[in-house]
């Protein structure tokens, strides 16, 4: 797991955006009936979702109209997404979810394979990160690299 001060400093060097409140994180947990990983809560103290990363990752703004809560509930209803997963981003033909109970925690997979999350029987191997802070560090590294060019 990455050092939070290091992630905060890296993020602040790239962006000037504040995080979200503990109350809103509690609301996410209540509405989705999950327990957010500690590193997600810590990163959320300074990152509130949105564009980040050289791959142009657009995480759902945690408190916007198209948000993490609404999209997770929508995908749960549409495809029977197990309740321990939180949808943190949808990209072109792919989706990024956070498993709130197991490792690896972050799974970036083809959208058509969302129904295979429980069995982990994927046709295309997804990208995975052990935890949210590793994933966040990865996308910050991509952003730093992209800004060089």
C-alpha positions as CSV (number, residue, x, y, z in Angstrom):
1,X,0.0,0.0,0.0
2,X,1.2,3.5,-0.8
3,X,2.1,6.2,1.7
4,X,-0.9,8.6,1.9
5,X,1.3,11.7,2.3
6,X,3.2,10.7,-0.9
7,X,0.0,10.2,-2.8
8,X,-1.4,13.5,-1.5
9,X,1.7,15.4,-2.5
10,X,1.8,13.8,-5.9
11,X,-1.9,14.6,-6.4
12,X,-1.5,18.2,-5.2
13,X,1.3,18.7,-7.7
14,X,-1.1,17.8,-10.5
15,X,-4.4,19.1,-9.3
16,X,-5.9,21.7,-7.0
17,X,-9.2,20.0,-6.1
18,X,-10.4,19.1,-2.6
19,X,-11.7,15.7,-1.5
20,X,-15.1,14.8,0.0
21,X,-16.3,14.8,3.6
22,X,-16.4,11.9,6.0
23,X,-20.2,12.3,6.1
24,X,-20.4,11.7,2.4
25,X,-18.2,8.6,2.7
26,X,-20.5,7.4,5.4
27,X,-23.5,8.0,3.0
28,X,-21.8,5.9,0.3
29,X,-21.4,3.1,2.8
30,X,-25.0,3.4,4.1
31,X,-26.6,3.7,0.6
32,X,-24.6,0.8,-0.9
33,X,-24.6,-1.3,2.4
34,X,-20.8,-1.8,2.2
35,X,-17.7,-0.9,4.2
36,X,-15.3,1.2,2.2
37,X,-11.6,0.2,2.4
38,X,-9.5,2.6,4.6
39,X,-7.2,3.6,1.8
40,X,-10.2,4.6,-0.4
41,X,-11.5,6.7,2.5
42,X,-8.0,8.3,3.0
43,X,-7.5,9.1,-0.7
44,X,-11.0,10.5,-0.8
45,X,-10.0,13.1,1.8
46,X,-8.2,14.9,-1.1
47,X,-9.6,13.3,-4.3
48,X,-13.3,13.6,-5.0
49,X,-13.4,11.7,-8.4
50,X,-13.3,13.1,-11.9
51,X,-10.6,13.2,-14.6
52,X,-7.2,11.9,-13.7
53,X,-4.5,9.7,-15.3
54,X,-2.8,9.6,-18.6
55,X,-5.4,7.1,-19.8
56,X,-8.0,9.8,-19.3
57,X,-9.7,7.9,-16.5
58,X,-12.9,9.6,-15.4
59,X,-13.9,8.3,-12.1
60,X,-17.5,9.1,-11.1
61,X,-17.6,12.2,-9.1
62,X,-18.4,10.9,-5.7
63,X,-21.1,13.6,-5.1
64,X,-22.2,14.6,-8.6
65,X,-25.4,13.7,-10.3
66,X,-23.7,10.8,-12.2
67,X,-22.0,9.5,-9.1
68,X,-20.5,6.4,-7.6
69,X,-23.7,5.5,-5.6
70,X,-26.1,5.9,-8.5
71,X,-24.0,4.1,-11.0
72,X,-23.3,1.2,-8.6
73,X,-27.0,0.8,-7.9
74,X,-27.8,1.0,-11.6
75,X,-25.3,-1.7,-12.5
76,X,-26.4,-3.9,-9.6
77,X,-29.9,-3.8,-10.9
78,X,-29.0,-4.2,-14.6
79,X,-26.7,-7.1,-14.3
80,X,-26.9,-8.4,-10.8
81,X,-23.5,-7.0,-9.7
82,X,-22.7,-8.5,-6.3
83,X,-23.2,-6.1,-3.5
84,X,-19.5,-6.0,-2.3
85,X,-18.5,-4.3,-5.6
86,X,-18.6,-0.5,-6.1
87,X,-18.4,0.9,-9.7
88,X,-15.8,3.6,-9.6
89,X,-15.5,4.4,-13.3
90,X,-16.8,3.4,-16.7
91,X,-14.5,3.9,-19.7
92,X,-15.0,3.1,-23.4
93,X,-16.1,-0.5,-23.4
94,X,-14.6,-1.1,-19.9
95,X,-15.5,-0.7,-16.3
96,X,-13.5,-0.3,-13.1
97,X,-14.9,-1.8,-9.9
98,X,-13.7,-1.9,-6.3
99,X,-14.2,-5.2,-4.4
100,X,-14.8,-4.0,-0.8
101,X,-14.1,-7.4,0.7
102,X,-11.4,-9.2,-1.3
103,X,-8.0,-8.6,-2.9
104,X,-7.2,-7.6,-5.5
105,X,-9.5,-4.8,-4.7
106,X,-9.5,-2.9,-8.0
107,X,-10.5,-4.7,-11.2
108,X,-10.5,-3.0,-14.6
109,X,-12.3,-5.3,-17.0
110,X,-14.2,-5.3,-20.3
111,X,-17.8,-4.1,-19.7
112,X,-19.2,-7.3,-21.3
113,X,-17.5,-9.4,-18.6
114,X,-19.1,-7.6,-15.7
115,X,-21.3,-10.6,-15.0
116,X,-18.2,-12.8,-14.5
117,X,-16.9,-10.9,-11.5
118,X,-18.1,-13.4,-9.0
119,X,-16.5,-16.4,-10.7
120,X,-13.5,-14.4,-12.0
121,X,-13.8,-16.5,-15.2
122,X,-12.7,-13.8,-17.7
123,X,-12.0,-14.2,-21.4
124,X,-9.7,-11.1,-21.4
125,X,-7.5,-10.9,-18.3
126,X,-8.4,-7.7,-16.4
127,X,-6.0,-5.2,-15.0
128,X,-5.9,-5.5,-11.2
129,X,-4.5,-3.6,-8.3
130,X,-4.2,-4.9,-4.8
131,X,-5.9,-1.9,-3.3
132,X,-7.2,1.6,-4.2
133,X,-4.1,3.4,-3.2
134,X,-2.0,1.3,-5.6
135,X,-4.5,2.0,-8.4
136,X,-4.5,5.7,-7.6
137,X,-0.7,5.8,-7.6
138,X,-0.8,4.1,-11.0
139,X,-3.1,6.7,-12.5
140,X,-1.1,9.6,-11.0
141,X,2.0,8.1,-12.5
142,X,0.3,8.0,-15.9
143,X,-0.8,11.6,-15.5
144,X,2.7,12.7,-14.7
145,X,4.1,10.8,-17.7
146,X,1.4,12.3,-20.0
147,X,2.2,15.8,-18.9
148,X,5.8,15.4,-19.9
149,X,4.7,15.3,-23.5
